[in-house]
Amino acid sequence: MISPQQIIQDPDVLPAVRDLLQEHPFLARRRPETVRHALRALRGIKTDVFEVEAALEALTIEGEVLV
């Protein structure tokens, strides 16, 4: 398994995804593409869908995302 830290190149992605999910918990059950779109629309963060997917996986492993 590849460590999510190796995939996430932008250090702002993980905290931004964490904050976004705290404000909009329904996004935790959405596809990474949808979360990426929300990040761009609500936070102005342009990132790759794979980075968002890695951030969601990291947060799930840490027990922060309840699926």
Secondary structure, DSSP 8 states (H G I E B T S, - for coil): ---HHHH---TTHHHHHHHHHHH-GGGGGS-HHHHHHHIIIII-----HHHHHHHHHHHHHTT-S--
